């Protein structure tokens, strides 16, 4: 039985993995969270690997939020994410992890891109508002590529998910993502009998991905794919305007 270490076990994707992992009887799962270890501390990361000796690792842990957090704490966004990713990838190599999935972000893509593919990630700078977070996440791909070149064909993959939503999301208005923030705003407008006001004109298009679908894809990659790609976009097949999402939320809540 292969051991799967999951970081960020109490997060959105971590909790989704806890649900769908029940379908994979041939895998043993270990979930770690902030109370287990500080992943920005290399000694803590080292102890986790030495204790659990995982065969596979899914690294979902991150200091993550919406545009608000990226703007308000850029130094922390860069430092915490680059340290976590660096320590997890390095200790995966030191401990002969067979397969590693490291979560990246769609923020990594160039602001000038009219479409996204894995190949264009480093073509030009990302959006200014996401710069520190985006570059920290771009370094996942750089580190994986560097380790493959120096240490051989390691089976490591950078997962680039679309806009994830689901249970256990972050509903904080200041640094939550699109759908949880809209749900929170709608709740407050209905509670306080005020207008449901959103940023912009609602024309922006986004793809969305349910957390449990993403979790299932990750486990199938580990369980069924022998040679992982170095980076992989995982997202929905259709774009929705923010206006469409707002209308759905309003209709459901009768707001």
Secondary structure, DSSP 8 states (H G I E B T S, - for coil): -EEEEEESTTSHHHHHHHHHGGG-TTEEEEE--TTT--TTSHHHHHHHHHHH--SEEEE-------HHHHHH-HHHHHHHHHHHHHHHHHHHHHTT-SEEEEE--GGGS-TT-SS--GGGTTSS---GGGHHHHHHHHHHHHHHHHHHHHH----EEEEEE-EEE-TT----TTT--HHHHHHHHHHHHHHTT-----SS-S--EEEEEEHHHHHHHHHHHHHH-SS--SEEEE--SSEEEHHHHHHHHHHHHT-
